[in-house]
Amino acid sequence: MNIHRYIQNKGLMAVWLLLCTVATTPHLYAQEPEQGDEIDLLLDELFFNDQQFLDDILNSLDKYDFLYTNVSLNSHTYFTGRESAVDQFNIVPQISYYSSSGFNMSISGILYESFVPQWDYTNVSGGYYNTIGKKKHVTFNTGYTRYFYTNGWDTFTNSLDLTLGLRNKKRNLGTKLTASYLFGTDQAFQLVSRTYVSATLTKQKNFVLRFRPQLNFVIAQQTIALEQLNTQGNEPTTEFIYDDIFDLLNTQLNIPLALATKSWDLELGYNINFPSPVASEPSLKTTGFFNFSVGYLIDLNTKK
């Protein structure tokens, strides 16, 4: 007789290596093989730059050449909206370069409160940004990212990304879709969509205060393991059959207030996750966290 049950691999291999346990829904993973991707971790933390602030700059200037430094604090750590076994905050520093030629590059990383080692990885990325058409309502960005993990994890060390965006004439309403191919010793695909609205609450000579809510959807490849318990013979044996799915993992609503001056950018927001169960995963609770970020822009344009 064969007894089957499905186990979902949530792709937290790095967390498992660090803590000798799985960080999400432990009852699903106890003593199960963790050979899948780390896509949940990547989705939440590889695209953490203050994109709307950068969009404001890119949209308003024809010629630019600047550095943008940013530090973000997230009050809790979730993996595609799912609760972790460790309640902790995380800090994300970043420095980016943007040129009106379209070239951009960025160096960033993430520091966890409780994981060991606390500094999880560093990523270096480069890309090309531009618009399509005379009205510049359509934007695109192509990029490559290289990840350097502190613990030497090598399942996903590279990412190729393509982002297409569509915005209205006033550039205060838009949507973007990013497709990514992650590869290393394994490979995976992901889609991230972001729809945003930017409303100016007050605009003074030295600053502007904006309300910039956005709705994000994360669709990604997941590895599902089928555990087969074979009771034929003298001793039961366990076999695992792996299958890949491509499904919606999380929906996130971000509700931020952003204060921007000529050089500084401050944002305080609240994020609500609506994680979507896949395969045999049980019902998941809605999660939420606060985020606070401070950014500073350095104008490198020598023309006055």
Secondary structure, DSSP 8 states (H G I E B T S, - for coil): -EEEEEEEE---HHHHHHHSS-SS-GGGTTT----S--HHHHHHHSS-S-HHHHHHHHHH-SS-EEEEEEEEEESS--BTTB--SS---EEEEEEEEEETTSEEEEEEEEEESSSSSSEEEEEEEEEEEEEESTT--EEEEEEEEEEEETT---SS-EEEEEEEEEE-TTSSEEEEEEEEEEESSSEEEEEEEEEEE-EEEEE-SS-EEEE--EEEEEEEEEEEEEEEEE--SSS-EEEEEEEEEEEEEEEEEEEEEEEE-SSEEEEEEEEEEEE---TT------EEEEEEEEEEEEE-----
